[in-house]
Amino acid sequence: MPELYDTAAPRKATNLSVNSDLLTKTRALNINLSATLEKALKEELGKRRASQWTEDNQAAIKSYNEFVEQHGCFGDEFREF
């Protein structure tokens, strides 16, 4: 499966606004803000891309499901369960 983004791209500084209490408590626990944000963004990007793929392929999915309803799945005759 291809990566969601170029993991070798250079890092870029950015400014964010974060709840001050949340920031204080995460810093007190030595939570790496950059790594945590990157992980959260990667997860969100993956969810959004999956959702977009489903939306983009809705017609094909519907067509396939209709075909399976009418004809069954390929290889059904070979299944032993």
TAVEN-V420117 format. One record per residue. RES is the residue in one small letter. SS is DSSP state (a for helix, b for strand, c for the rest). PHI is phi in whole degrees, -180 to 180 (* if undefined). NEAR is the number of other C-alpha atoms within 10 Angstrom. Layout:
BEGIN
res={RES | RES}
ss={SS | SS}
phi={PHI | PHI}
near={NEAR | NEAR}
END
This chain:
BEGIN
res={m | p | e | l | y | d | t | a | a | p | r | k | a | t | n | l | s | v | n | s | d | l | l | t | k | t | r | a | l | n | i | n | l | s | a | t | l | e | k | a | l | k | e | e | l | g | k | r | r | a | s | q | w | t | e | d | n | q | a | a | i | k | s | y | n | e | f | v | e | q | h | g | c | f | g | d | e | f | r | e | f}
ss={c | c | c | c | c | c | c | c | c | c | c | c | c | c | c | c | c | c | c | a | a | a | a | a | a | a | a | a | c | c | c | c | a | a | a | a | a | a | a | a | a | a | a | a | a | a | a | a | a | a | a | a | a | a | a | a | c | a | a | a | a | a | a | a | a | a | a | a | a | a | a | c | c | c | c | a | a | a | c | c | c}
phi={* | -69 | -64 | -73 | -157 | -78 | -70 | -94 | -63 | -66 | -76 | -135 | -69 | -149 | -103 | -131 | -108 | -133 | -52 | -63 | -68 | -60 | -62 | -60 | -70 | -71 | -66 | -62 | -96 | 56 | -78 | -74 | -64 | -63 | -65 | -67 | -65 | -60 | -63 | -64 | -66 | -63 | -62 | -66 | -61 | -61 | -62 | -67 | -65 | -64 | -64 | -65 | -61 | -61 | -64 | -65 | -108 | -56 | -64 | -67 | -63 | -62 | -62 | -63 | -61 | -65 | -61 | -64 | -61 | -80 | -117 | 82 | -83 | -60 | 88 | -56 | -69 | -99 | -71 | -114 | -130}
near={3 | 5 | 8 | 11 | 10 | 8 | 8 | 6 | 7 | 6 | 7 | 5 | 6 | 5 | 5 | 5 | 6 | 9 | 7 | 9 | 9 | 10 | 13 | 12 | 11 | 13 | 12 | 9 | 8 | 9 | 12 | 10 | 12 | 10 | 10 | 11 | 11 | 11 | 12 | 12 | 12 | 15 | 13 | 12 | 14 | 15 | 12 | 12 | 13 | 12 | 12 | 12 | 11 | 13 | 11 | 11 | 12 | 12 | 11 | 11 | 13 | 11 | 12 | 13 | 14 | 12 | 12 | 12 | 10 | 9 | 10 | 12 | 12 | 9 | 7 | 10 | 8 | 7 | 7 | 5 | 4}
END
